[in-house]
Amino acid sequence: MIFLFEEFAYSTDYLKEVIGYRGNSDFQSESGFNTKVADTGAKINGVGYCFFNGNPVFVLPKVFLDSNNTKAFGVPIAANGEDIFGKGESPIKNVQRRFLSSLSTWLYSAIDKYRTDSDMTGVRSPDHMEHSKFRGDARYATLLDIMSSMELFYKKNQNLFVFVAKNKHSGNNRINWQRTIAKKTPFIQGDSPIYMELVNKKKVFDLDDRLLVLYFSAMKFIQDEFGFEMPQSEFYVPLKGREFARLLECERGLRELRRIKYKYFEDRLLKLYNIMEAFFRWGARYTNKNVKAKEYLIANSFNNVFEAMIDSLISDQDKEVAKLKKNEDGKIIDHLYKEKSLIFADGSESIWHIGDSKYYKEENEVLGQSVAKQYTYAKNIVQDFFSPDFVDGNDECYSSGVHQGVRYRDSVTEGYSVTPNFFIRGFVPEYESDGQYDDPYFSKKGESKDPIKPGDDMWGKRNRHFRNRLFDRDTLLLKVYNINFLYVLKTYTSKHSSLRDDFKKKTRKRFRDDFLELLGDNYYFWAVYLPDWQKPDYAERLQNFVDRHFHALVGRVFQPAGTPHCLILALEQSAVNVSLKGALDKDYEKIRQIVQDEKCEIFQVWPHEIWDNGNSQKWDDESLQKNKVTELGVVDALVKFS
């Protein structure tokens, strides 16, 4: 097997040999890959698999290249293929071969899953009406399809092999007296015959056993011929290489299968029969030199596959959410899901979390255009939320339909809940030693448990129209995350939905906790009460208070749904710290004066306080009052707790 890398410049002679490069600019190769001319040769645009000139060829994503685009997995890449990934003399170590075999099948499965599940274009494969019983669709079963089915069958049916093997060998050492008497001449001693040669019992050859021999012989052939690590049996001796190779020629294997087909009734053996039939059909094409059958599965824009992988693992999978992703201005959001609001949510109100996937390496900076687009996505979602279809006549600005349970704006203060925005970028941990190949995620020790690494918090690139207004419609925060590409790949292609569900739950919690930490690092928060908050007229007095000081408070206060008597005041730490050092901040001083004049009761709180280790804990006004640490004076309240 040969491994190439997306967007790496190879010599044109080498690409002609391994993928059928035609030598034209921006043209499709014989094997189906798109290519483009480079300064030092040619590059492949796309990721995927092809079978060309008797070799399986994989083009791996560029994310596996190092920052200098000269190495992958610690090995220098040669433009002429003379390295462990190509056809050079350097042998592939067993541990590397096992890892690369797994990696190639994961990538293949991811592209195939994307092709099947998505209505997006960009995946190319030759269409042929064959193997409908095997694949269930209209294309040839490729070598990778068959290999995956063989391995899956082995994992699910190991007890079958043991049962048939025991059944075959049972009674082999018992004497068959009927045949011994009929065939052998005894030696007579006295009145007793003594047989010097005995005939052992031998079970008649089981045709089901023959099917299993062909199965394990096929996997041994794949391992020897192409270097893939395949399961082997301790019970069945595979056919010799030459003997099995003859079965691939002129459809001999297919003819042998047809002769024994009527013997099978058990469901598992019927399934295995279909797999072996697909293999021998593939083998007939492989050995027929006069037929140039095309075999490939290629994602020309692998960034779309990466986006689909991330989306399936973190986003809400709903038709209405899918529609909401398609903005009216033509923009399409990558990832969208509802989660608990960031600020003092009691679990009953949610906010949209809006994400974008970036298929480039960790070292690359998120560019200004991408940041601007991300903020536009967030604004479009808020705009849709406030469309007449959802919120007419709803003063509290809870929405209906697809926005059910989401609360963006507080009607008392006209403050807006914080909208989380994030980028996700794929990365592969830096190569250190071959020992990393033993880890299923190719990570340094301990990193496999935490596949997400926080990137830039993008605080300096936050979107805002006014300074110091966290609860403003136009104040939008952004974070960047680097996620282990191999972890995502394996989780996306896993047969176990529980693995994906666990990933989604943990990832969403991680994003929310990180945004709370970002807020705690850059803002001071206070709970603000007017005097006599227990009295019946408090709601009216609170509304009058906000109206009187609206210019100073707008965007800086927000009333959580769970604390109807309390206002949450947020000020940037930089503004408060300036005043603490003696240089008065105008906005801060206005609010400080309001607190003094209105005789407000105020104490500091933190974004994490309402959630205890991630578990929902509803905080109403009484619990806030009960748990406050210190009674504060009126005039210097803000200063004391900052």
N, C-alpha and C positions, 0 to 999 in steps of 0.2 A: 504494500500500500504506500501511496505517496501523499505527503502533506504539503500543501502550498498555503500561502497567506494572502489575504485580501490586500490589495493596493501595495504590495511589495513588487519592486521592479526586478523581473527575471529576464534572462536573455531570451531573445525571440526563438533561437534554435531549441532551447530547452522546452519552451511552451508549445512549440510545434510538436515535439515528441510526446508530451504528457497530456495535453488537452486539445491538440489539433489547432493551434493558433494559425490564422490565415494570413497574418502579416498586414492586415488592413487597419486603418485607424478607426477606433470605436466600432468594432465589428464583432459579430458573434463567432466564437470558435466552433469547431466541429462537434465538440462535446457539449455545447450549449451555453458556456460561460461567455459573458460580455468582456471584452478586452479594450484597452486603450493604449496608445503609444506613449512611452515615457522617454526621458532623456537617455537612459541607459538600457533600454529594452522595451518591455511591455508590462502592463499591470492588469490584474484581473479585477473586474468590478462585480462583486457578488460573493456569496458564501454558499457552500453546498457540496454535493457529491456527484461524481460521474464515474462511469466505467469506460476506460479508453485504452486501446492498445493492450488489452489483457491485464490492466491494473486498475484497482479501485483508487480513485483520486479524490482527496478532500481539500477544499479550500476553506481554511479556518478564518474566523473574524480577525480584523486588525487589532482588536483589543488584546490579543495575545502577544503582540509585538512589544518590545521594550520602548522606552522613550526615544531612543535613537533610531528605531526601526531597523535594527541590525541583528537582534537576537530574539529568540522565543524559547521559553523554558530553559534559559541559560545556555542555549546552543546558538552559535553564529549561523545565520542563514546565508547560503550561497546562491548567487544569481543563476548558476548553472545546475543547481540541484545537488551538488556534491556535499551533502550533509546527512544527518540521520533522518531528516524528513523526506529526502528525495531518493535518488537511485545510486548514491555514492557507496563507497566500500565500508564506511563506518557503520558498525552494527547497531541496531536499536536494542537497548537493554530491555530485559523482560519487563521490568517495572515501568519503563517508559511505554513499551508496547501495550501493556495492559491499560495504562492511563489513556493513551491516545486512541485506543480502540473504544474505550468507554466514551471519551469525549466526542469522537466522530459519530457514534450512534445517538448520543444525546442531541447533538446539533441536527442530525438528520431527522430525529423524532420531533424536534421543535419546529423545524421547517414544515414537516408533513402535517403536524397538528395545526400550525398556522394556516396552511393551505386548505385543510379540511374545515376548520372552524370559522375562518374569516371570509368576509366577502370582498376583502381588499385584494387587488391584483399585485403582481410582482414576483410570483413563484412560477417557475417554468419546469415542466416535465413533459415527456412525449406521451401523447394519448394513444392508447391501444385497447381494444376491447378483449382483454384476456384476464383470467384469474379472478372472475367475479366472486367465485366461492371463497377465494383466499383473501382478497383485499376488500371486496365490497364496493369498488369503484372502477372507473374506466381507465386504468393505466397498467402497464406491465408491473409485475412484482419484481423489484430490483433485488440485487444481492443483499443490500442492507435490510429491506423488508423481510426477506426470508431469514436472515441471521437473527433479527430481533424476535421473530416468531419462534424460531428454534430455541433460543435462549429462554424465552418466556414459557414455552411448553416444558422445558426441562425443569425450571424452577417450580412450576405448579404440579408436576406429575412424577416426582422422584419415587414416590411409593409404587407407581405403576411399574417402573423398571425393576425394582426389587422383587415385586410379586411375580412378574413373568420369569425373571431369572431363577427364583427359587422353584417355581413350578417346572421349569425346564430341567433343572438338575436333580429334582427329587427322585429317589429310587435308582439313581445311576449305579450304585454299588451293590444292589441286590442281584441275586443270581436268578437268571431266567431258566428254570428247570425244564420247561417244555422244550425250549430250543437246545439246551444242553443235551438232553436225552435224544432228541431227533438228529442232532448234527455231530455229536462227539461219540467216540468209541470208548467204553469204560474198561478198566482193568479189574478182573474178577479176583477177589481174594476170599476164599471160602465160598460162602453163599452171598456175599455182598459185593455189588459193583462199586468200583471206586473210579471217579472221573478225575483225570489229571488236568484236563482243560475245561474251564467253566466259561459259560457265556453270561456276561453281565446284562442286566436290564438296561435298555436304552430307549428313551422316549422317542416316539416318532417326531421328526422335525416339525416345529411349530411355525406356521407361516407368519403369525404375529411377531414371533421372535425375529424373523427375516426382516420385517419392516423396521424393527428397532436397530438391527445391525446396519441397515442402509442409513438410518437416521444418524447414528453415531459415526458412521463412515463419512457421511457428508460433512459433519462438523469437523472431523479430523482433516478432511480435504481442505476446507476453508481455512483452518488454522495453518496448515503446512503451506498452502499455495499463496495466501494473501497476508498472513501474519496476524490475523485476528485471534484473540484468546477466546476459545470456545469450550463448552463443557465436555468432559470425557467421562466414560463409564468404567466402573471397576468390574462389571459383569460381562460386557460384550467386547469382543476383539474386533476392531474395525477391519474392513477389507484392505488389502494391500493397495498402495497408491496406483499402480498400473491397472490392477483389476478394476478399481473404482473409476479410474479415468476412462476406461473403455465403456462403462455404463453411460457416461455423459455423451458419447458420440452416437450420432444417428438415432437418437431417441431410444437407445437400448434400455435405459433406466425407466422410461415411461412405459415401454412394453412390458417390462418385468412387473411394474406396479399394477398394470391392467390385469395381468394373469392372477394376481392374488387379491384383487379388489373385492370380489364377492365374499371373501372370508370375514370381512369386518362388520361387526354390528355394534361394538362398544363405542360410545361417543368419543372418548379420548383418542382411540386408535383411528377413528374416522377423521378427526381433526388433524392428527399426525399425518395421515395419508394425504390430505389436502396440502399440507406444508411440503411434504416430499414431492408431490406432483409439481408444485410451483418450483421447487428447487431443480428438478430434472428438466423442466421446460426452460428454466434459465440456463442450465448446463448445456442444453442443445444449442441455444443461441451462442453461448460462450465458445463452444468447440467448433461451430460452423464458420469456417474461414470465408465462405462465400457470402455470408450474411453480415452486414455491418449494422447490427441492431444498436439503437441509441438507448442509453440508460443514464438518466441523470435526474436530479432534483435540486433546483438552484433557486436561491432567493437573491434576486438582483439588487434589492434594497433591504439589506439585513437590518437596517435601523427600524423598519416596520415590524420585523419579527421581534426584535428586542422590545419595542413598544408594546406589542401584543403580549409578550411574556410578562412584563411588569404589570400591565393592565389586568391580566387575569388573576394576578396574585394580590393586588391591593384594591382595585376599584370595585364599585357596586356593579354587579352584572344584571342589568335590568334594561328592558327595551326603552322605557321612558328616559332613563339616565343616558342611554346611547343616543337618543334624540337630542337631549340637552347638551351633549358634547359638541354637537354640530351647531355652531353659532350662526346667527343670521347674517353676520358680515363675512361668512365664508370660512372663518377660522375653525379648526377642529381641536378640541382639548384631548390630550392624551389620557389623563387619569382624573377620575372624579368620584368622590364618595362622601357620604354623610358620616359625621362623627360628632361626639359631644363637643359643645362649644368650649372654647379655651378658658373664658373668664367666668368663674363661679357658676358653672352649670350644675344643675341638680340631676342631670341625666334625661330630663324631659325635653330639652331643647338641643338642637344640633346646628352645625354649620357645615357648609361645603368645604372640603379639602381639595385643592386643585393642584395637579402635578403635571410635569412634563418630563419625558425621557430624552436623554441626550446620549447618543451612541458615539461617544468619543472618550478618550482616555482621561484618567484622573488628573494628569498634569495640565490639560488644556483648561484655560480659563473660560468661564461662562461669559459669552459676549453680550454687549449691550443690546443688540437686536433681539436676542433670545429673552433677555430680561424684560424688555418693553412688551414683547408678545405675551409673556406670562402674565404681566399685569393687565393686559387687555383681556385675556381669558377671564380673569377674576372679575373685571368690571362687567363683562358680558353676562356672567352668571348672576351678579347682583341685579343687573338691568332686567334680566329675564324674571328674576324673583319678584320684582316690583311691577311686572306687566299686569294689565287689567285681568288677565286670565286667572290670576292666582290670589291677589290681595285686596281687591276692591272691597271697601267696607270693613276691613279688619284693622282696627286701631293699633293692636299690639304687634302687627306685622309678622304674625305667624302665617305661613302660606299653606296652600292646599296642593293637591295633585302631586307632581313629582317633588315639589318642595315641602311636602308634608313634614311637620315637626321642626322645620328650620326657622330660626328667628334671627333676622339681621338687624332690625332697628328697634330701639326702645322708644315707646311713644311719649314717655315722660320727659326724657332728656334729649330725644332725637339723636342719641348716640348710636353708633354702629358696632356690632360685635366684630371681633378680630377675625379676619379671613386668612387661614394658612395657605401659603403657596410654596411649592418645593420643586426642585430639579432632582432627577435621579440619573446618575451616570454609572456605567459598568466599569469594573476594574478587575484585574487579576493580580493577586498578591505577588510581590517581587520574588523571583526564583532565588532559592538559597542552596538547596541540595536535592538529590533524588529522593530523599526521605519524604519530601512533600507529596510525592506521587502516591504514597500510601494513604494519605488523607483524602476522603471522598470529595473535598472541596478545594484541594490544592492550596491549602492555607497554612500559614505558620501555626504552631501549636497554640490552641486557645481561640484563634480567630474564627474557626469554623462555627463556633457557637454564636458568634455575633457577626453576621455577614455584612452588616451596614456600618460604614465609617462616616462620621459627620464631616462634611466639607465646610466651605465658607458659609457663615451665617448671613452674608449679604447685607449686613446692617447698614453699611455705607451706601448701598444702592436701593434702600427702601423707597417706596413711592409715597409721596405726600404733597399736598397743596399748601398746608399750613404747618408751621413748626409746633411741636408739642401737642398734637391732637391724635392720640392713639385711637379714639373711638370715632374717627371721621371716616366717611365713605371712601375717601381717596387715600387713606393711609393703608398701605399694603406691605406686608413683610414677606420675606423670601428666605428659604434655606436651601442648601445643596447637600445631597447625600451621595456617597459613593458606595455602590452595592456590589458584592462579590458576584461576578458574572457567572461563575460555575455553580454557585449556590442557586441562583435564579434558574439556570438552565436545567439543573437536576430536579428542582422542585416543580418546575413547569411541566416536565416530561414524566414525572412520577405517576405511577398507576394508583397511588394512594391519595385520595382527596383530603384525608386528614392532615397530611403534610402541608398541603396548600392552605387549608383553613388555619392551621397553627401559624404558618408564616404570615398570613394576612392579619391575624389578631395581634401578633407580637409587633409587626411592622407599624400598624396603625397606632398602637400604644406608644411605640418609640417616637414616632413623628410628633404626636401630641405632647409627650413629655418634653421633647426637645424644644418645641415652640414655647411651652411654659417657662422653660429655663431661659430661653432668649428674652422673654418678657421680664423675667425676674432679674436678669443681668443688666437691663437697660432702662427699666422704669421703677419708680416707687409707686406703691399702691396704698390708698387709705380708704377705710370705710367711714362715710360721713353721715351723721344723723343730726336732724334739727332737734331742738329741745322738746321734751314731752312727746316723744314719738309714739307712745302708747295710746294717746288720746284719739277719739273717733275722727276729728277733723284733720288728722295728720296728712292724709293723701292730698287734700286740697292745699294745705299749707306748703307741702313739698313742691307741688306743681307751681305755686306762686313764687316760691324761692327760686326755682329753675328759671322761670320766666323773667324775674327781676334781674338776674345775673346771667342771662343767656349768652351774651357776647363773651363773657369771661369763661363760662363753663362749657360751651358747646365743643364737642369733640374730646373733652377732657373728663367727662363724667358719663357713667352708664349705670342703669338700674337692672341688676340681675332679676330674672323672673322669680327666683326662690327667696329673695329678700326684698319685699315690697316697700319696706321703710328705709332702706339703706341705699345710698349712692356710692358707687365705686369711683374714686378719683385717681387718675393716672397722670403722672408727670415724668418726663424724661429725667434720668438721674443727672445728666450733664447740666440741665437748667437749674435743678435744685442745688447741685454742688457749687455752682457759680455763686449763688446767693449765700451759701454757707461760708464762703471764703470772703464775703464782704462786698462783692460786686453784685448789686441787686439785679435779678432777672425780672423784667416788667410783668410777664405773664404770671410768674410765681407770686410776685408781691401782690398782684390783684386778688388772687385766690386767697392768699394769706389774710388780706384785709377783710375779705368776705367772711371767712371763718370767724374772725374776731367780731365783726359787726353783728353777725347772725347768732353768735353764741353757740356755734355748732360743736357737737361732740365728735371727735375724730381720733382714729387709731390706725396704726399701720397693719396691713395684711399682705399676704403673698399669693401669687397665682396658684401655688400648689396646695394652699391650705384647705381648700374645699374637697380635695381628693387625698385620702390617706393611703399612700402606697398603691395608687391606682384604683382603689375601691371606692365606689360611690358613697358619699356621706353628705346628705342634704344639710345645708346650713341655712336656717332661717334667722330672722332678726334676734330672736331670743338666744339662740346658740352662739351667734356672733358676740352678743353682749356678754354672755356668760364666759366665753373663752378669751376675751380680751385680756391682755397682760397687765396693762397699766391705765389708770384713769389719767387723762391728760388735761392740762390747762387749755384755755381757749386761745389766747393770743399767740403763744409760741408752739402750738400743737404741731404744725408741719415741720418746724425746725427741729423740735425735740426728737421726733421719730425718724428723721432722715439721717 
